[in-house]
Amino acid sequence: MYYKILIPVDLAHKTELPKLVDAARHLTSDSPHADFNFLYVDESGVHKAGAPYMDPDKEKERRQDVKDKLLALVRNLMPDNLHSFCHVRRGTIHEQILEEAKKIQADAIVMLAQKPGLSSYFVGSNAERVVRHAKCSVMVVRD
């Protein structure tokens, strides 16, 4: 049985989140001892091209705004009797997922994967990289 689940969330595909939650709840059998950790990774500053200088106050506001949106989504999907936590990180998506999984000592990662397109054959997807490098089980849900 799994007790610490990490669920990476893409706010651009929030309509897919119920599938991830259902899969994660199934893995834990809705155990009252399970922790559901939702993670949003902001990769906007990775290359710095779009924002060479970001005002620290604006960045803090933006981070809080993203966390508030994530919390609202989670509240609508998770029953009150289950433990859920929301995390926001900055960086490269697959690296931040792996770091957060290590930090929370995740038993499993439940994540979404898009159907492969031509670009993923050359670059690879975040799901592929997480599956390859994670120290825990990874369940990939297709969109």
C-alpha positions in Angstrom: 0.0 0.0 0.0 1.1 3.5 -0.7 0.9 6.3 1.9 2.8 9.3 0.5 1.7 10.2 -3.0 3.1 13.1 -5.1 0.7 14.4 -7.7 2.3 16.9 -10.1 -0.3 19.4 -11.4 -0.3 21.3 -14.7 -2.7 24.2 -14.2 -3.1 24.4 -18.0 -4.6 20.9 -17.9 -6.6 21.2 -14.7 -9.6 19.3 -16.2 -7.4 16.2 -16.1 -6.8 16.5 -12.4 -9.8 14.4 -11.3 -8.2 11.4 -13.2 -5.0 11.8 -11.2 -6.8 12.2 -7.9 -8.9 9.0 -8.6 -5.8 7.1 -9.4 -4.0 8.3 -6.3 -6.9 7.5 -4.1 -7.1 4.1 -5.6 -3.4 3.4 -4.8 -4.0 4.4 -1.1 -7.4 2.7 -0.8 -8.5 6.1 0.8 -6.4 5.3 3.9 -6.7 7.9 6.6 -2.9 7.6 7.0 -2.2 8.6 3.4 -0.8 12.0 2.4 -1.6 13.5 -1.0 1.0 16.0 -2.0 0.1 18.2 -5.0 2.9 20.0 -6.8 2.9 22.8 -9.3 6.2 23.6 -10.9 6.7 27.1 -12.3 9.3 26.9 -15.1 8.8 30.4 -16.3 12.2 31.5 -15.0 14.2 28.5 -16.2 15.6 30.2 -19.3 15.3 33.8 -18.0 14.5 34.9 -21.6 11.0 35.8 -20.8 11.8 37.5 -17.5 15.5 38.5 -17.1 14.7 40.4 -14.0 11.7 39.6 -11.8 10.7 41.9 -9.0 10.9 39.8 -5.8 7.6 41.2 -4.5 5.8 40.4 -7.8 7.4 36.9 -7.8 6.1 36.3 -4.3 2.6 37.5 -5.2 2.6 35.3 -8.3 3.8 32.3 -6.3 1.0 32.9 -3.7 -1.6 33.3 -6.5 -0.6 30.0 -8.0 -0.7 28.3 -4.6 -4.2 29.7 -4.0 -5.4 28.3 -7.4 -3.9 25.0 -6.6 -5.5 24.9 -3.1 -8.9 25.8 -4.6 -8.7 22.9 -7.0 -7.6 20.5 -4.3 -10.4 21.5 -2.0 -12.9 20.8 -4.7 -11.5 17.3 -5.4 -10.4 15.9 -2.1 -12.6 14.9 0.8 -12.0 16.6 4.1 -11.1 13.4 5.8 -8.0 12.8 3.6 -4.7 14.7 4.1 -3.7 16.9 1.2 -0.8 19.4 0.9 0.1 21.8 -1.8 3.6 22.7 -2.9 4.9 25.2 -5.5 8.4 25.0 -6.8 10.4 26.8 -9.5 12.7 25.1 -12.0 12.7 22.4 -14.6 9.6 20.3 -14.2 11.1 16.8 -14.1 13.9 17.8 -11.8 11.5 19.6 -9.4 9.2 16.6 -9.3 12.1 14.3 -8.5 13.4 16.6 -5.8 10.0 17.0 -4.2 9.5 13.2 -4.2 12.8 12.8 -2.4 12.0 15.6 0.1 8.6 14.2 1.1 9.8 10.6 0.8 7.1 9.7 -1.7 6.0 6.1 -2.1 4.6 6.9 -5.5 4.2 9.6 -8.1 0.9 9.8 -10.0 1.3 12.0 -13.0 -0.3 12.9 -16.4 1.4 12.1 -19.7 0.3 13.5 -23.0 0.2 11.2 -26.0 3.6 11.4 -27.7 4.1 13.8 -30.5 7.0 14.3 -32.8 8.8 16.6 -30.4 8.8 14.1 -27.6 10.7 11.7 -29.8 13.6 14.1 -30.0 13.5 15.7 -26.6 11.6 13.3 -24.3 8.7 14.1 -22.0 8.7 15.0 -18.3 6.9 11.8 -17.5 9.5 9.7 -19.3 12.3 11.4 -17.3 10.5 11.0 -14.0 9.8 7.3 -14.7 13.5 6.8 -15.6 15.0 8.5 -12.6 12.5 8.3 -9.7 13.4 6.2 -6.7 9.7 5.4 -6.1 6.9 3.9 -8.1 5.5 6.1 -10.8 2.0 5.7 -12.2 1.4 7.5 -15.5 -2.1 8.4 -16.5 -2.7 9.2 -20.2 -4.8 12.2 -21.1 
